[in-house]
Amino acid sequence: MPPGFKTYSERWFLKYLFSNHGLCFGVDLRDRSYLLLVSARGVRWQRRPVGDKVVENLDYELPRIEAALDAEARAAP
C-alpha cells in the first residue's frame, strides 16, 4: 500500500478502516458498541460506550487511536 493510505466507512452499524498501519472494525448496536483493532502491535477487542467517536475524533489514524486507547486503559482504576 502507498504511504499514508487509508480507506474507511462510517455507514450503517458496521464501520471499518483499512490503512497501511492495520485495520479497525466497529459495530454499533442500540445498547453497545465494539471495536476490533488489528495492527503490528497486536489485536485489541473492546466494548466501547454507545456512540463512541474515538476513531473519528483521531482522524482515522491507527497509531493515534492505539495511543489513546492505551492512555485510557492506564487511566482506568
Secondary structure, DSSP 8 states (H G I E B T S, - for coil): --TT-EEEE--SSEEEEEETTEEEEEEE-SS-EEEEEEETTEEEEEEE-TT--HHHHTTT-HHHHHHHHHHHHHH--
